Amino acid sequence: MILEMFSNLSENAMIELRDNHPEKNEKIVHAMVALTDIATNMLKESPEFRRAFARVHEEFLRYPESKSTIEQALSAQREFGPSLNNLLN
């Protein structure tokens, strides 16, 4: 049902919704959170889904568009890594 709703919306319709109907954005947020929860549960329960999820991320990391994502991950590692290591030791 949710996928049908999103697939039937054109990009222009989504921009229109975002810009002119902010009161409806909260419903979209709740729908996206529900989808995120579903995906998180699938990651926990399905090795097949985890493999597919990993393939998508591995492929993404091969392209120049991933540069800022990689930079952010390295920055987070530098910032949070030492404190996380202290917690684990």
Biopython code that builds the backbone (N, CA, C, O; Angstrom):
import numpy as np
from Bio.PDB.StructureBuilder import StructureBuilder

atoms = [
    (1, "MET", "N", (0.821, -1.187, 0.000)),
    (1, "MET", "CA", (0.000, 0.000, 0.000)),
    (1, "MET", "C", (0.870, 1.258, 0.000)),
    (1, "MET", "O", (0.644, 2.162, -0.805)),
    (2, "ILE", "N", (1.856, 1.327, 0.888)),
    (2, "ILE", "CA", (2.720, 2.505, 0.969)),
    (2, "ILE", "C", (3.545, 2.635, -0.303)),
    (2, "ILE", "O", (3.702, 3.730, -0.843)),
    (3, "LEU", "N", (4.076, 1.499, -0.781)),
    (3, "LEU", "CA", (4.876, 1.552, -2.002)),
    (3, "LEU", "C", (4.039, 2.016, -3.180)),
    (3, "LEU", "O", (4.519, 2.781, -4.016)),
    (4, "GLU", "N", (2.801, 1.568, -3.256)),
    (4, "GLU", "CA", (1.913, 2.018, -4.326)),
    (4, "GLU", "C", (1.679, 3.517, -4.235)),
    (4, "GLU", "O", (1.659, 4.212, -5.251)),
    (5, "MET", "N", (1.502, 4.013, -3.017)),
    (5, "MET", "CA", (1.269, 5.440, -2.821)),
    (5, "MET", "C", (2.461, 6.242, -3.332)),
    (5, "MET", "O", (2.284, 7.214, -4.067)),
    (6, "PHE", "N", (3.674, 5.842, -2.948)),
    (6, "PHE", "CA", (4.856, 6.588, -3.359)),
    (6, "PHE", "C", (5.153, 6.417, -4.844)),
    (6, "PHE", "O", (5.607, 7.359, -5.494)),
    (7, "SER", "N", (4.907, 5.250, -5.380)),
    (7, "SER", "CA", (5.210, 5.038, -6.793)),
    (7, "SER", "C", (4.231, 5.776, -7.701)),
    (7, "SER", "O", (4.553, 6.050, -8.857)),
    (8, "ASN", "N", (3.062, 6.097, -7.207)),
    (8, "ASN", "CA", (2.086, 6.828, -8.004)),
    (8, "ASN", "C", (2.287, 8.337, -7.953)),
    (8, "ASN", "O", (1.665, 9.074, -8.718)),
    (9, "LEU", "N", (3.147, 8.798, -7.059)),
    (9, "LEU", "CA", (3.411, 10.226, -6.968)),
    (9, "LEU", "C", (4.537, 10.609, -7.918)),
    (9, "LEU", "O", (5.606, 9.997, -7.906)),
    (10, "SER", "N", (4.295, 11.608, -8.727)),
    (10, "SER", "CA", (5.375, 12.106, -9.576)),
    (10, "SER", "C", (6.276, 13.009, -8.738)),
    (10, "SER", "O", (5.910, 13.422, -7.638)),
    (11, "GLU", "N", (7.434, 13.302, -9.263)),
    (11, "GLU", "CA", (8.347, 14.190, -8.547)),
    (11, "GLU", "C", (7.692, 15.550, -8.323)),
    (11, "GLU", "O", (7.818, 16.134, -7.247)),
    (12, "ASN", "N", (6.996, 16.047, -9.334)),
    (12, "ASN", "CA", (6.330, 17.347, -9.191)),
    (12, "ASN", "C", (5.256, 17.302, -8.118)),
    (12, "ASN", "O", (5.083, 18.267, -7.374)),
    (13, "ALA", "N", (4.535, 16.199, -8.028)),
    (13, "ALA", "CA", (3.495, 16.074, -7.005)),
    (13, "ALA", "C", (4.120, 16.063, -5.617)),
    (13, "ALA", "O", (3.563, 16.637, -4.682)),
    (14, "MET", "N", (5.277, 15.413, -5.473)),
    (14, "MET", "CA", (5.942, 15.382, -4.171)),
    (14, "MET", "C", (6.454, 16.766, -3.791)),
    (14, "MET", "O", (6.361, 17.168, -2.631)),
    (15, "ILE", "N", (6.993, 17.492, -4.761)),
    (15, "ILE", "CA", (7.455, 18.857, -4.490)),
    (15, "ILE", "C", (6.269, 19.735, -4.104)),
    (15, "ILE", "O", (6.352, 20.526, -3.165)),
    (16, "GLU", "N", (5.181, 19.592, -4.826)),
    (16, "GLU", "CA", (3.955, 20.332, -4.504)),
    (16, "GLU", "C", (3.493, 20.016, -3.088)),
    (16, "GLU", "O", (3.141, 20.917, -2.327)),
    (17, "LEU", "N", (3.496, 18.748, -2.743)),
    (17, "LEU", "CA", (3.084, 18.327, -1.404)),
    (17, "LEU", "C", (4.012, 18.924, -0.349)),
    (17, "LEU", "O", (3.547, 19.464, 0.655)),
    (18, "ARG", "N", (5.309, 18.831, -0.572)),
    (18, "ARG", "CA", (6.293, 19.354, 0.374)),
    (18, "ARG", "C", (6.153, 20.864, 0.559)),
    (18, "ARG", "O", (6.157, 21.360, 1.685)),
    (19, "ASP", "N", (6.030, 21.584, -0.545)),
    (19, "ASP", "CA", (6.065, 23.040, -0.477)),
    (19, "ASP", "C", (4.733, 23.675, -0.076)),
    (19, "ASP", "O", (4.718, 24.727, 0.564)),
    (20, "ASN", "N", (3.643, 23.060, -0.437)),
    (20, "ASN", "CA", (2.344, 23.710, -0.249)),
    (20, "ASN", "C", (1.421, 23.039, 0.755)),
    (20, "ASN", "O", (0.351, 23.562, 1.065)),
    (21, "HIS", "N", (1.825, 21.894, 1.260)),
    (21, "HIS", "CA", (0.978, 21.173, 2.213)),
    (21, "HIS", "C", (1.830, 20.606, 3.349)),
    (21, "HIS", "O", (1.860, 19.393, 3.557)),
    (22, "PRO", "N", (2.520, 21.477, 4.081)),
    (22, "PRO", "CA", (3.422, 20.976, 5.134)),
    (22, "PRO", "C", (2.698, 20.162, 6.200)),
    (22, "PRO", "O", (3.316, 19.324, 6.857)),
    (23, "GLU", "N", (1.406, 20.393, 6.380)),
    (23, "GLU", "CA", (0.665, 19.617, 7.377)),
    (23, "GLU", "C", (0.603, 18.138, 7.006)),
    (23, "GLU", "O", (0.419, 17.290, 7.878)),
    (24, "LYS", "N", (0.754, 17.826, 5.736)),
    (24, "LYS", "CA", (0.727, 16.431, 5.297)),
    (24, "LYS", "C", (2.109, 15.786, 5.388)),
    (24, "LYS", "O", (2.227, 14.563, 5.318)),
    (25, "ASN", "N", (3.147, 16.595, 5.543)),
    (25, "ASN", "CA", (4.502, 16.058, 5.642)),
    (25, "ASN", "C", (4.649, 15.114, 6.830)),
    (25, "ASN", "O", (5.391, 14.133, 6.765)),
    (26, "GLU", "N", (3.944, 15.414, 7.905)),
    (26, "GLU", "CA", (4.030, 14.554, 9.093)),
    (26, "GLU", "C", (3.553, 13.140, 8.782)),
    (26, "GLU", "O", (4.108, 12.172, 9.301)),
    (27, "LYS", "N", (2.537, 13.014, 7.947)),
    (27, "LYS", "CA", (2.060, 11.688, 7.543)),
    (27, "LYS", "C", (3.128, 10.966, 6.733)),
    (27, "LYS", "O", (3.324, 9.760, 6.887)),
    (28, "ILE", "N", (3.814, 11.705, 5.871)),
    (28, "ILE", "CA", (4.884, 11.105, 5.080)),
    (28, "ILE", "C", (6.013, 10.657, 5.994)),
    (28, "ILE", "O", (6.580, 9.580, 5.814)),
    (29, "VAL", "N", (6.336, 11.494, 6.977)),
    (29, "VAL", "CA", (7.385, 11.129, 7.939)),
    (29, "VAL", "C", (7.021, 9.830, 8.644)),
    (29, "VAL", "O", (7.863, 8.941, 8.773)),
    (30, "HIS", "N", (5.786, 9.708, 9.098)),
    (30, "HIS", "CA", (5.363, 8.488, 9.788)),
    (30, "HIS", "C", (5.437, 7.273, 8.862)),
    (30, "HIS", "O", (5.831, 6.188, 9.290)),
    (31, "ALA", "N", (5.063, 7.453, 7.606)),
    (31, "ALA", "CA", (5.140, 6.351, 6.646)),
    (31, "ALA", "C", (6.591, 5.941, 6.414)),
    (31, "ALA", "O", (6.897, 4.751, 6.348)),
    (32, "MET", "N", (7.485, 6.921, 6.290)),
    (32, "MET", "CA", (8.895, 6.612, 6.067)),
    (32, "MET", "C", (9.518, 5.942, 7.293)),
    (32, "MET", "O", (10.346, 5.042, 7.153)),
    (33, "VAL", "N", (9.126, 6.375, 8.489)),
    (33, "VAL", "CA", (9.611, 5.732, 9.708)),
    (33, "VAL", "C", (9.135, 4.286, 9.760)),
    (33, "VAL", "O", (9.889, 3.395, 10.151)),
    (34, "ALA", "N", (7.892, 4.052, 9.368)),
    (34, "ALA", "CA", (7.379, 2.679, 9.340)),
    (34, "ALA", "C", (8.174, 1.830, 8.354)),
    (34, "ALA", "O", (8.514, 0.687, 8.657)),
    (35, "LEU", "N", (8.471, 2.377, 7.182)),
    (35, "LEU", "CA", (9.281, 1.635, 6.208)),
    (35, "LEU", "C", (10.682, 1.365, 6.747)),
    (35, "LEU", "O", (11.235, 0.289, 6.521)),
    (36, "THR", "N", (11.256, 2.325, 7.450)),
    (36, "THR", "CA", (12.574, 2.139, 8.051)),
    (36, "THR", "C", (12.533, 1.042, 9.104)),
    (36, "THR", "O", (13.446, 0.220, 9.187)),
    (37, "ASP", "N", (11.481, 1.029, 9.904)),
    (37, "ASP", "CA", (11.325, -0.033, 10.910)),
    (37, "ASP", "C", (11.208, -1.403, 10.248)),
    (37, "ASP", "O", (11.794, -2.381, 10.714)),
    (38, "ILE", "N", (10.449, -1.462, 9.166)),
    (38, "ILE", "CA", (10.301, -2.729, 8.439)),
    (38, "ILE", "C", (11.658, -3.188, 7.906)),
    (38, "ILE", "O", (12.019, -4.357, 8.040)),
    (39, "ALA", "N", (12.412, -2.259, 7.297)),
    (39, "ALA", "CA", (13.727, -2.614, 6.749)),
    (39, "ALA", "C", (14.683, -3.045, 7.857)),
    (39, "ALA", "O", (15.463, -3.979, 7.675)),
    (40, "THR", "N", (14.626, -2.368, 9.007)),
    (40, "THR", "CA", (15.487, -2.742, 10.135)),
    (40, "THR", "C", (15.166, -4.149, 10.611)),
    (40, "THR", "O", (16.073, -4.935, 10.883)),
    (41, "ASN", "N", (13.897, -4.468, 10.712)),
    (41, "ASN", "CA", (13.506, -5.823, 11.111)),
    (41, "ASN", "C", (13.935, -6.846, 10.079)),
    (41, "ASN", "O", (14.355, -7.949, 10.431)),
    (42, "MET", "N", (13.834, -6.490, 8.807)),
    (42, "MET", "CA", (14.275, -7.407, 7.757)),
    (42, "MET", "C", (15.780, -7.650, 7.847)),
    (42, "MET", "O", (16.245, -8.767, 7.621)),
    (43, "LEU", "N", (16.543, -6.601, 8.177)),
    (43, "LEU", "CA", (17.992, -6.778, 8.354)),
    (43, "LEU", "C", (18.276, -7.753, 9.483)),
    (43, "LEU", "O", (19.181, -8.581, 9.382)),
    (44, "LYS", "N", (17.501, -7.655, 10.562)),
    (44, "LYS", "CA", (17.701, -8.546, 11.704)),
    (44, "LYS", "C", (17.343, -9.989, 11.378)),
    (44, "LYS", "O", (17.979, -10.917, 11.878)),
    (45, "GLU", "N", (16.346, -10.179, 10.557)),
    (45, "GLU", "CA", (15.768, -11.508, 10.371)),
    (45, "GLU", "C", (16.180, -12.225, 9.096)),
    (45, "GLU", "O", (16.047, -13.446, 9.010)),
    (46, "SER", "N", (16.673, -11.500, 8.111)),
    (46, "SER", "CA", (16.867, -12.124, 6.805)),
    (46, "SER", "C", (18.300, -11.996, 6.291)),
    (46, "SER", "O", (18.726, -10.905, 5.912)),
    (47, "PRO", "N", (19.035, -13.090, 6.277)),
    (47, "PRO", "CA", (20.376, -13.053, 5.675)),
    (47, "PRO", "C", (20.323, -12.631, 4.206)),
    (47, "PRO", "O", (21.218, -11.935, 3.728)),
    (48, "GLU", "N", (19.289, -13.045, 3.500)),
    (48, "GLU", "CA", (19.150, -12.677, 2.091)),
    (48, "GLU", "C", (19.007, -11.158, 1.939)),
    (48, "GLU", "O", (19.626, -10.554, 1.063)),
    (49, "PHE", "N", (18.192, -10.555, 2.793)),
    (49, "PHE", "CA", (18.027, -9.101, 2.741)),
    (49, "PHE", "C", (19.331, -8.404, 3.121)),
    (49, "PHE", "O", (19.686, -7.398, 2.508)),
    (50, "ARG", "N", (20.054, -8.920, 4.125)),
    (50, "ARG", "CA", (21.334, -8.320, 4.511)),
    (50, "ARG", "C", (22.328, -8.372, 3.354)),
    (50, "ARG", "O", (23.053, -7.406, 3.115)),
    (51, "ARG", "N", (22.365, -9.488, 2.638)),
    (51, "ARG", "CA", (23.274, -9.597, 1.492)),
    (51, "ARG", "C", (22.897, -8.580, 0.413)),
    (51, "ARG", "O", (23.771, -7.934, -0.164)),
    (52, "ALA", "N", (21.607, -8.440, 0.143)),
    (52, "ALA", "CA", (21.156, -7.477, -0.865)),
    (52, "ALA", "C", (21.465, -6.050, -0.430)),
    (52, "ALA", "O", (21.916, -5.233, -1.233)),
    (53, "PHE", "N", (21.223, -5.756, 0.837)),
    (53, "PHE", "CA", (21.509, -4.440, 1.394)),
    (53, "PHE", "C", (23.002, -4.131, 1.254)),
    (53, "PHE", "O", (23.379, -3.024, 0.869)),
    (54, "ALA", "N", (23.834, -5.103, 1.566)),
    (54, "ALA", "CA", (25.285, -4.925, 1.459)),
    (54, "ALA", "C", (25.698, -4.692, 0.004)),
    (54, "ALA", "O", (26.555, -3.853, -0.271)),
    (55, "ARG", "N", (25.090, -5.434, -0.927)),
    (55, "ARG", "CA", (25.432, -5.259, -2.349)),
    (55, "ARG", "C", (25.137, -3.838, -2.811)),
    (55, "ARG", "O", (25.933, -3.245, -3.539)),
    (56, "VAL", "N", (24.009, -3.292, -2.397)),
    (56, "VAL", "CA", (23.657, -1.925, -2.788)),
    (56, "VAL", "C", (24.698, -0.945, -2.251)),
    (56, "VAL", "O", (25.145, -0.052, -2.970)),
    (57, "HIS", "N", (25.080, -1.114, -0.987)),
    (57, "HIS", "CA", (26.055, -0.202, -0.395)),
    (57, "HIS", "C", (27.438, -0.379, -1.009)),
    (57, "HIS", "O", (28.142, 0.604, -1.243)),
    (58, "GLU", "N", (27.828, -1.604, -1.270)),
    (58, "GLU", "CA", (29.124, -1.852, -1.908)),
    (58, "GLU", "C", (29.173, -1.185, -3.278)),
    (58, "GLU", "O", (30.181, -0.581, -3.645)),
    (59, "GLU", "N", (28.099, -1.294, -4.018)),
    (59, "GLU", "CA", (28.051, -0.679, -5.346)),
    (59, "GLU", "C", (28.111, 0.844, -5.230)),
    (59, "GLU", "O", (28.848, 1.493, -5.973)),
    (60, "PHE", "N", (27.352, 1.409, -4.315)),
    (60, "PHE", "CA", (27.343, 2.860, -4.119)),
    (60, "PHE", "C", (28.739, 3.387, -3.811)),
    (60, "PHE", "O", (29.127, 4.443, -4.311)),
    (61, "LEU", "N", (29.488, 2.669, -3.000)),
    (61, "LEU", "CA", (30.810, 3.136, -2.585)),
    (61, "LEU", "C", (31.821, 3.153, -3.724)),
    (61, "LEU", "O", (32.915, 3.693, -3.559)),
    (62, "ARG", "N", (31.488, 2.583, -4.861)),
    (62, "ARG", "CA", (32.399, 2.551, -6.015)),
    (62, "ARG", "C", (32.341, 3.823, -6.857)),
    (62, "ARG", "O", (33.153, 3.997, -7.765)),
    (63, "TYR", "N", (31.404, 4.702, -6.571)),
    (63, "TYR", "CA", (31.168, 5.846, -7.437)),
    (63, "TYR", "C", (31.570, 7.150, -6.763)),
    (63, "TYR", "O", (31.562, 7.254, -5.537)),
    (64, "PRO", "N", (31.924, 8.150, -7.581)),
    (64, "PRO", "CA", (32.368, 9.428, -7.012)),
    (64, "PRO", "C", (31.304, 10.113, -6.153)),
    (64, "PRO", "O", (31.636, 10.893, -5.260)),
    (65, "GLU", "N", (30.041, 9.828, -6.417)),
    (65, "GLU", "CA", (28.976, 10.437, -5.612)),
    (65, "GLU", "C", (29.026, 10.006, -4.153)),
    (65, "GLU", "O", (28.418, 10.647, -3.296)),
    (66, "SER", "N", (29.736, 8.939, -3.867)),
    (66, "SER", "CA", (29.826, 8.460, -2.488)),
    (66, "SER", "C", (30.920, 9.161, -1.685)),
    (66, "SER", "O", (31.062, 8.915, -0.487)),
    (67, "LYS", "N", (31.689, 10.027, -2.332)),
    (67, "LYS", "CA", (32.837, 10.647, -1.666)),
    (67, "LYS", "C", (32.455, 11.331, -0.353)),
    (67, "LYS", "O", (33.115, 11.119, 0.665)),
    (68, "SER", "N", (31.401, 12.145, -0.364)),
    (68, "SER", "CA", (31.048, 12.856, 0.872)),
    (68, "SER", "C", (30.565, 11.884, 1.947)),
    (68, "SER", "O", (30.783, 12.124, 3.134)),
    (69, "THR", "N", (29.921, 10.806, 1.555)),
    (69, "THR", "CA", (29.487, 9.799, 2.523)),
    (69, "THR", "C", (30.694, 9.130, 3.172)),
    (69, "THR", "O", (30.724, 8.931, 4.386)),
    (70, "ILE", "N", (31.677, 8.788, 2.367)),
    (70, "ILE", "CA", (32.898, 8.172, 2.885)),
    (70, "ILE", "C", (33.631, 9.142, 3.808)),
    (70, "ILE", "O", (34.113, 8.752, 4.871)),
    (71, "GLU", "N", (33.711, 10.411, 3.395)),
    (71, "GLU", "CA", (34.369, 11.412, 4.230)),
    (71, "GLU", "C", (33.660, 11.559, 5.573)),
    (71, "GLU", "O", (34.314, 11.676, 6.610)),
    (72, "GLN", "N", (32.337, 11.555, 5.561)),
    (72, "GLN", "CA", (31.576, 11.664, 6.809)),
    (72, "GLN", "C", (31.801, 10.441, 7.693)),
    (72, "GLN", "O", (31.905, 10.568, 8.913)),
    (73, "ALA", "N", (31.876, 9.263, 7.089)),
    (73, "ALA", "CA", (32.118, 8.041, 7.865)),
    (73, "ALA", "C", (33.501, 8.092, 8.515)),
    (73, "ALA", "O", (33.655, 7.726, 9.681)),
    (74, "LEU", "N", (34.494, 8.541, 7.772)),
    (74, "LEU", "CA", (35.845, 8.647, 8.329)),
    (74, "LEU", "C", (35.902, 9.694, 9.440)),
    (74, "LEU", "O", (36.571, 9.496, 10.454)),
    (75, "SER", "N", (35.206, 10.793, 9.245)),
    (75, "SER", "CA", (35.157, 11.829, 10.273)),
    (75, "SER", "C", (34.489, 11.301, 11.545)),
    (75, "SER", "O", (34.965, 11.559, 12.651)),
    (76, "ALA", "N", (33.410, 10.577, 11.390)),
    (76, "ALA", "CA", (32.721, 9.999, 12.546)),
    (76, "ALA", "C", (33.618, 8.985, 13.248)),
    (76, "ALA", "O", (33.628, 8.910, 14.476)),
    (77, "GLN", "N", (34.366, 8.208, 12.478)),
    (77, "GLN", "CA", (35.282, 7.228, 13.068)),
    (77, "GLN", "C", (36.338, 7.929, 13.905)),
    (77, "GLN", "O", (36.647, 7.496, 15.015)),
    (78, "ARG", "N", (36.900, 9.025, 13.366)),
    (78, "ARG", "CA", (37.913, 9.775, 14.111)),
    (78, "ARG", "C", (37.319, 10.387, 15.381)),
    (78, "ARG", "O", (37.952, 10.383, 16.437)),
    (79, "GLU", "N", (36.096, 10.914, 15.267)),
    (79, "GLU", "CA", (35.481, 11.590, 16.406)),
    (79, "GLU", "C", (34.968, 10.617, 17.457)),
    (79, "GLU", "O", (35.202, 10.810, 18.650)),
    (80, "PHE", "N", (34.275, 9.579, 17.024)),
    (80, "PHE", "CA", (33.609, 8.685, 17.966)),
    (80, "PHE", "C", (34.351, 7.379, 18.205)),
    (80, "PHE", "O", (34.131, 6.718, 19.220)),
    (81, "GLY", "N", (35.216, 7.007, 17.291)),
    (81, "GLY", "CA", (35.921, 5.742, 17.407)),
    (81, "GLY", "C", (36.678, 5.578, 18.708)),
    (81, "GLY", "O", (36.509, 4.561, 19.381)),
    (82, "PRO", "N", (37.520, 6.553, 19.095)),
    (82, "PRO", "CA", (38.266, 6.388, 20.351)),
    (82, "PRO", "C", (37.357, 6.217, 21.567)),
    (82, "PRO", "O", (37.635, 5.384, 22.430)),
    (83, "SER", "N", (36.280, 6.991, 21.647)),
    (83, "SER", "CA", (35.399, 6.862, 22.810)),
    (83, "SER", "C", (34.651, 5.532, 22.787)),
    (83, "SER", "O", (34.380, 4.950, 23.838)),
    (84, "LEU", "N", (34.319, 5.055, 21.597)),
    (84, "LEU", "CA", (33.667, 3.746, 21.507)),
    (84, "LEU", "C", (34.633, 2.637, 21.904)),
    (84, "LEU", "O", (34.255, 1.680, 22.581)),
    (85, "ASN", "N", (35.885, 2.780, 21.474)),
    (85, "ASN", "CA", (36.889, 1.776, 21.848)),
    (85, "ASN", "C", (37.072, 1.722, 23.364)),
    (85, "ASN", "O", (37.230, 0.644, 23.937)),
    (86, "ASN", "N", (37.051, 2.898, 24.015)),
    (86, "ASN", "CA", (37.175, 2.934, 25.476)),
    (86, "ASN", "C", (36.012, 2.244, 26.152)),
    (86, "ASN", "O", (36.190, 1.592, 27.181)),
    (87, "LEU", "N", (34.835, 2.377, 25.594)),
    (87, "LEU", "CA", (33.663, 1.714, 26.171)),
    (87, "LEU", "C", (33.760, 0.197, 26.044)),
    (87, "LEU", "O", (33.322, -0.543, 26.925)),
    (88, "LEU", "N", (34.343, -0.254, 24.934)),
    (88, "LEU", "CA", (34.416, -1.702, 24.689)),
    (88, "LEU", "C", (35.536, -2.365, 25.467)),
    (88, "LEU", "O", (35.484, -3.570, 25.712)),
    (89, "ASN", "N", (36.548, -1.605, 25.862)),
    (89, "ASN", "CA", (37.697, -2.187, 26.575)),
    (89, "ASN", "C", (37.526, -2.150, 28.066)),
    (89, "ASN", "O", (38.405, -2.601, 28.799)),
]
sb = StructureBuilder()
sb.init_structure("model")
sb.init_model(0)
sb.init_chain("A")
sb.init_seg("    ")
for serial, (resi, resn, name, xyz) in enumerate(atoms, 1):
    if name == "N":
        sb.init_residue(resn, " ", resi, " ")
    sb.init_atom(name, np.array(xyz, "f"), 0.0, 1.0, " ", f" {name:<3s}", serial, name[0])
structure = sb.get_structure()
